[in-house]
Amino acid sequence: MPTTVEIKGEFEIKIKRLIDAGLYGNIAEAVRDALRHMLREYDEKEIAAELYRQEKVSLAKAAGIAGVSITRMKEILIEKGIRPRLGVEGVRELYEDYETLKGTED
């Protein structure tokens, strides 16, 4: 999925210096590496819990994002002071849970 990013100012100068120093072959390579480093800082369990807290994902979907069982995800939520919601809110959430659980049958 190609994405276009405009880099200006201080970031542009620093990236060009890294390329000039031979640490990266081009801007795209430097940006990819920067994104890799940034994304390593985020724990998938933290992301899943926050999405669940904001009611953007179901419990099953949060567990899938975190790479843990639904039971473990409930424990994680409780540890973070987030009360797990019981049941599903609608057909979309039920289908989302079904698709998530179907993918874990392997």
N, C-alpha and C positions, 0 to 999 in steps of 0.2 A: 504494500500500500504506500505509494509515493506521497510524501508530504513536502510542501515548500515552506521553508523557514527563512525569514529575513534577519540577517545578523549585522548589526551596526555598532558603531562606537567602540567602547572598550573591549567588548567581546570579539569584535571583528579584528581588532589590533592584536589581541592576545592569541587568537587562533592563527592569524597569519605568522606571528612569531614562532609558534609551535611548528608550523609547516616549514618556515625558513630554517629552523633548527634541525629539520629532518625527522622530527618525532612523529609526524603524520604526513601522508602523501597528498592529502587534499582536505578541503573544508568538510566534506561529507564524512570522511573517516574520523576526523576530530570530533564532529558533532555526535556521531554514533557512539564513540567511546565515552563522551561526556554523559550521554543519556544512559548508557550501561552503568556507569558509576552512580549516577543519581538514583536509578531504579533499584540498585542493590541496597540502598539505604532504607527502603521501605519494606517492612515485613508484610507478607501477604495476609497474615492473620489480623494485623492492625487495619489494613485496607478493608478486608471483609467485614470486620466489626463496625467500622465507620460507615460503610455502605448500608449495613443492616440497621444501624442506629438511625440513619437518615431515611429508612424505609425505602431504599432504592433497590434492595434485593431481598429475596426470601431467605429463610433459615437454611434451606437446602442449597440455595445458590451461594450463600455466604460460606457454607462448609466446603463447597466445591472450589471456590476461589482460594480459601485458606489451605485446601488440601488435607482436610481433617474430616472425621465422621461428624454426623449431625449431633451426636451426644457430646463429642469434644467441643464442637462449636458452641453449644449451649453453655458448657463450662467456661469457655473463653469469654463469652458475653457476660456471664454472671461475674467473673473476675474483674471485668471492666465496668461493672455497675450498670450494665445494659440488661433490661428485663426481656427475655425471649418472649415473642408474641406466640400465642397458641393458635393453631389452625391456619387456614389460608384466607386471604382477604377477597379473593375473586378467582375467576377462571384463569386469568393470565398467570397469577402466582401459582396456582395448582399445576398448570401446564409447565411452567418454569421448573417447579420442583420435580415433576415427572421426568422432564428431559435431563435434569441434573442427575437424578437417581438412576435413570436408564443408562447413563454414561459410566456409572460406577460398577456395573454388573460384570465387567471384564474379569 
